[in-house]
Amino acid sequence: MIKITFFKHDDVLYGFRETGHAEYDDAGKDIVCAAVSSMTMLLINTLEVSFGIDVDYKIDDATTDITVTVKTALPCVGAEEKRQYAACGVIQGYYLQLMDMIEDYYDYLDVSVEEVPV
């Protein structure tokens, strides 16, 4: 099962941690893993390249666990409002898409939200 824990501060999602494997199918045929991996990289690339927003991420090559934080999403950081809005929207969109996926793949995905101080 892939477990995704979103980080929230003052009701704003600003990052997440992904651990585990979906085990929906064999490697190379696992559509759940492929979807989550693709969405994660889309999020990182959209924020970094398209919007020029700093994204801190770490990928553990041995386990493929990933941690992503985008402090620009937080009002307390004082980033330009447009960048804050973009960062916040992209992360929230990812969360909402995962919640839609859970309806069909609840045995392979677990999504939670954790209040994490900055």
C-alpha positions, 0 to 999 in steps of 0.5 A: 500500500502507498501511504501519503501523508500531507503536511498542513499548517494553519489549514494550508497543505504545503507538502507530503510524504509518500511511502510504500508500494501499491502492489496492485500488479507486477512492477512495470504493470502497476497502474496505481504506482504509475499514476501516483509517481506521475502525479508526484513528478508533475507536481514538482515539475509544474511548481519548479519549472512552470511557476519558478517555485522552490520545491524541497524534495528528497527521494530515497533511491533504496525505498523510493520513499519521497518527501516534498515540502513547498513552504511558498504555499504558506502565508507565514512565509511571506512569498509573493501572493501569486506564487503562494496561490499557485503552490497551494492550488497545485498541492490541493489539486494533488490531494483531491485527485488522490481522494478520487483515486481512493474510491476505486483503489482503497486497498492500495492507497492511504491518504492522511493529513497531519498538522506539522509546524513549520 
